[in-house]
Amino acid sequence: MFQGSIVAIITPFANGKVDEERLRELVEFQIENGTDAIVPCGTTGESSTLSYEEHDRVIEIVVEQVKKRVPVIAGTGSNSTHEAIEMTQHAKELGADGALLVTPYYNKPSQEGLFLHYNAVANAVALPQILYNVPGRTGVNLLPETVARLSSHQNIVAIKEATGSLQQASEVLDLCGDNIDVLSGDDFITFPMMACGAKGVISVVANIMPKEVAALTDAFFAGNLAEARRLHLHLLKISNAMFIESNPVPVKTAAGLMGKCSEEVRLPLAPLMEGSRNRLTAVMKEYGLI
């Protein structure tokens, strides 16, 4: 249902508030450069520090601006199942085409708890849903066996695998078959994951290099593996640079250096440290981005 280059879009701020005009411009930048779908209010969109009102407004703006040209997949995950259901229902009402639900964080639920959580959301809201596994942030790993249990639910259509483990991604692909699509959650392993059967990437790098990330996935699905491999290796250094400090600080800084939006992030995130900024600037100059 969702494949190719999917951007986890940043949320631009100006003087502490969501910069709605810049957000609309960022959406246009993505569509003009071949992005296949847009995820507002994900990790990269600083969803954890958006108010409920801001969260809904960001989704609403993206849906309005996209005008059905590409799918909009709203980040609606929470460590509270009730809250995740409410947020997913709101996203559906706002016109989102799907929802991305991060595993419940901080609670550290068991695999049974994770199964019951996702099953409850899928039962409550008739909207295509993508599981989001990122244990480095949440403290819990959604294991392949649990994904397989969930994959038979008609509303659960994909998983964003951000463990960084090709082994785990391969196990999910093996256990789930055609029941569920797998999407890379890490730019630096998108190509090898697609070689294993993944359908694309939910990308951080696409915020600043959408054309190149889209070209990588397009080349792969067109059967041009040599070009896809070339682009994978070409993007490796900038992909690594996006994680020199906690995401989304580096990519927000990069977008700011490109004049796309303010570099402003919300506490407890802090501006990129000077050493990291110098490293990021050097890499961006290598790519001709600034």
C-alpha positions in Angstrom: 0.0 0.0 0.0 2.8 2.4 0.9 6.2 2.1 -0.9 9.1 4.0 -2.2 10.6 7.1 -0.7 8.5 8.3 2.2 9.7 11.3 4.1 9.4 11.7 7.9 8.9 15.4 7.5 10.3 17.9 10.0 8.0 20.4 11.8 9.4 23.9 11.3 9.1 26.3 14.2 9.3 30.1 14.4 9.5 31.8 17.7 8.2 28.8 19.5 5.2 28.1 17.2 4.6 25.9 14.2 5.6 27.8 11.1 2.7 26.9 8.9 3.9 28.7 5.8 7.2 27.0 5.9 5.6 23.6 6.5 3.5 24.0 3.3 6.6 25.0 1.4 8.4 21.8 2.7 5.5 19.7 1.5 5.7 21.2 -2.0 9.5 20.7 -2.0 8.9 17.0 -1.3 6.2 16.5 -4.0 8.2 18.4 -6.6 11.2 16.1 -6.0 9.4 12.7 -6.3 8.7 11.8 -2.7 6.0 9.0 -2.7 4.4 9.7 0.7 4.7 12.1 3.6 4.7 11.3 7.4 3.9 14.3 9.6 4.3 14.1 13.4 6.8 11.3 13.4 10.0 11.3 15.5 11.6 13.6 13.0 8.6 15.9 13.2 9.2 16.3 17.0 5.8 14.8 17.8 6.9 14.3 21.4 6.9 18.0 22.1 3.9 19.0 20.1 0.7 19.8 22.0 -2.4 17.9 21.0 -3.7 21.0 19.2 -0.4 21.4 17.3 -0.3 17.7 16.4 -3.8 17.9 14.8 -3.0 21.1 13.1 0.3 19.8 11.5 -1.6 16.8 10.1 -4.4 19.1 8.9 -1.9 21.4 7.1 -0.1 18.5 5.4 -3.3 16.9 4.3 -4.6 20.2 2.9 -1.3 21.0 1.1 -0.9 17.5 -0.4 -4.4 17.5 -1.9 -4.3 13.8 -2.4 -1.2 13.9 -4.7 0.6 11.4 -2.4 -0.5 9.5 0.7 -0.2 11.2 4.1 0.7 8.8 6.9 0.2 10.6 10.3 2.3 9.7 13.3 -0.3 8.8 16.0 1.7 6.5 18.4 1.6 6.8 22.2 2.6 5.0 25.3 -1.1 5.0 26.2 -3.3 2.8 24.1 -6.4 5.0 24.7 -4.4 8.0 23.6 -3.1 6.2 20.5 -6.7 5.3 19.5 -7.9 8.9 20.0 -5.0 10.3 17.9 -5.4 7.7 15.2 -9.1 8.5 15.0 -8.4 12.2 14.8 -5.9 11.6 12.0 -8.6 9.7 10.1 -11.1 12.5 10.5 -8.5 15.0 9.3 -8.1 13.0 6.1 -4.9 11.1 6.6 -4.4 8.0 4.4 -2.7 6.0 7.1 -1.2 6.1 10.5 2.3 5.3 11.9 2.3 4.0 15.4 5.5 3.8 17.4 5.8 1.1 20.0 4.7 2.3 23.5 7.7 3.9 25.1 8.8 4.1 28.8 6.2 1.5 29.9 8.3 -1.4 28.5 5.4 -3.7 27.9 5.8 -7.4 27.3 5.3 -8.9 23.8 1.8 -9.7 24.8 1.2 -6.1 25.8 2.5 -4.9 22.5 0.3 -7.3 20.7 -2.8 -6.2 22.6 -1.9 -2.5 22.2 -1.6 -2.7 18.4 -4.6 -5.0 18.1 -6.7 -2.6 20.1 -5.8 0.4 17.9 -6.4 -1.6 14.7 -9.8 -2.9 16.0 -10.8 0.7 17.0 -9.9 2.6 13.9 -10.5 1.5 10.3 -7.4 3.1 8.8 -4.3 1.5 7.3 -1.7 1.3 10.1 2.1 1.0 10.1 3.8 -0.5 13.1 7.0 1.4 14.1 9.7 -0.4 15.8 12.6 1.7 17.1 13.9 0.1 20.3 16.9 2.5 20.6 14.3 5.2 21.5 11.5 3.3 23.1 13.3 0.7 25.2 11.3 -2.2 23.8 11.8 -4.4 20.7 8.8 -5.5 18.8 9.9 -9.0 17.9 9.3 -10.7 14.6 7.0 -13.3 16.1 4.8 -10.6 17.5 4.8 -8.7 14.2 3.7 -12.0 12.5 0.8 -12.3 15.0 -0.3 -8.8 14.1 0.2 -9.1 10.4 -3.1 -10.9 9.8 -5.1 -7.9 10.9 -6.6 -6.2 7.9 -5.8 -2.7 9.2 -2.1 -3.4 9.9 -0.4 -3.1 6.5 3.3 -2.4 7.2 6.1 -2.1 9.7 8.8 0.6 9.9 11.8 -1.5 11.0 14.3 0.8 12.7 16.3 -1.6 14.7 19.2 -1.2 12.3 19.3 -5.0 12.1 19.1 -6.7 8.7 18.7 -10.0 10.6 15.5 -8.8 12.4 14.1 -7.3 9.2 14.8 -10.5 7.3 13.0 -12.5 10.0 10.0 -10.3 9.8 9.9 -10.7 6.0 10.3 -14.5 6.4 7.6 -14.9 9.0 5.0 -12.5 7.6 5.2 -13.2 3.9 2.8 -11.1 1.9 0.7 -10.2 5.0 2.6 -7.1 5.7 5.1 -4.7 4.0 8.4 -3.8 5.6 9.8 -0.3 5.3 13.3 0.7 6.3 13.5 3.1 9.2 17.2 3.7 8.7 18.5 5.5 5.6 21.9 3.9 5.7 20.5 0.4 5.2 17.6 1.1 2.8 19.2 -0.6 -0.2 20.2 -3.8 1.5 16.7 -4.0 3.2 15.0 -3.6 -0.2 17.3 -6.4 -1.5 15.8 -8.5 1.3 12.2 -7.6 0.3 11.5 -4.2 1.9 9.2 -1.9 0.0 11.1 1.4 0.6 12.1 3.8 3.4 10.6 6.2 5.8 13.5 8.6 5.5 15.2 11.4 7.4 17.6 12.3 4.6 14.7 12.9 2.2 14.0 16.1 4.1 17.1 17.6 2.4 17.8 15.3 -0.5 14.3 14.1 -1.6 15.2 13.7 -5.3 18.2 11.4 -4.6 16.3 9.2 -2.1 13.4 8.9 -4.5 15.8 8.1 -7.3 17.3 5.2 -5.2 14.0 3.5 -4.5 12.8 4.2 -8.1 15.9 2.6 -9.6 15.6 -0.4 -7.3 12.0 -1.1 -8.2 12.8 -0.5 -11.9 15.3 -3.3 -11.7 18.4 -1.0 -12.1 20.3 -2.4 -9.1 23.6 -0.9 -10.2 22.2 2.6 -10.0 20.4 1.9 -6.8 23.6 0.6 -5.3 25.5 3.7 -6.5 23.0 6.0 -4.9 23.1 4.0 -1.7 26.8 4.4 -1.4 26.6 8.1 -2.6 24.1 8.9 0.2 25.9 7.0 3.0 28.0 9.9 4.3 25.0 12.3 4.5 22.9 9.5 6.0 25.4 9.1 8.8 25.7 12.8 9.3 21.9 13.0 10.1 22.7 11.1 13.3 25.8 12.8 14.6 23.4 14.0 17.4 19.9 13.0 18.2 17.4 13.2 15.3 16.0 15.6 14.3 18.6 18.1 15.4 21.1 17.5 12.6 18.4 17.4 9.8 16.7 20.5 11.2 20.1 22.2 11.2 20.7 21.1 7.6 17.3 22.4 6.5 18.1 25.7 8.2 21.5 25.9 6.4 19.7 25.3 3.1 17.3 28.2 3.9 14.3 25.8 4.1 13.2 26.8 7.6 14.5 27.9 11.0 16.9 25.6 12.8 14.7 25.9 15.9 14.1 22.8 17.9 12.2 22.4 21.2 13.6 21.6 24.6 14.8 19.2 25.7 16.4 19.1 22.3 19.2 21.6 22.0 20.9 23.3 19.0 23.6 21.3 17.4 27.0 21.6 19.2 29.7 23.6 17.4 31.9 20.6 16.6 28.9 18.6 15.2 27.8 21.7 13.3 31.2 22.1 11.7 31.2 18.4 10.7 27.7 18.6 9.2 28.5 21.8 7.3 31.6 20.1 5.8 29.6 17.1 4.6 26.8 19.3 3.2 29.4 21.2 1.2 30.7 18.0 -0.2 27.2 17.2 -1.5 26.8 20.7 -2.9 23.8 21.4 -0.6 25.2 24.7 0.7 
